[in-house]
Amino acid sequence: SLGGSRRIFADYLRNQPETGWKSGKKGQDAAKENRSPGGRPGAGIDEEEPAGKIRGIYMKITLITVGKIKEKFYTAAIEEYSKRLSRYCKLEIIQVADEKTPDAASEVVENQIRQKEGERILKYVKEDAYVITLEIGGAMVDSVEFSKKIQQLGVQGKSHIIFIIGGSIGLGTEVLKRSDCALSFSKMTF
């Protein structure tokens, strides 16, 4: 709410050291006093850890996908967002090979394909990791709910989260069994 945001901002300002015209210091002296060792204004002063950082340790986030990214613009976007996220977490992206799905494949053939892809995925899933599968039937949450979920996992001591994105025919039953949470970004497939 707007009132809650104002209260948080007011509390933040109240905790700031006196600088500038209030403290009688001017120019660079006032600015230096309100900087972290890294030089960012206001940093280091009652600053909370970044969202992906838990008790001084960065959260590790692994993204496991089926299939290789071939388009250069997707690769460039992945590199850009990986760079942005590096401040908040250790990001690892793993792409496992996909199986060719024949046209008009039977349910048995599709299950075999999901099983093969699932075996490749599960090789990278650590025992202590919290696994989130992305599925059409998963829960749809907004950004605030998603952020709270990640924060809650951190508070619970989960320092490694794995997101799994299946191939064109979905995820195998063994992967779904290992999932701790199922999310859906949309009812559409991409």
Disulfide bonds with the S-S distance in Angstrom:
none
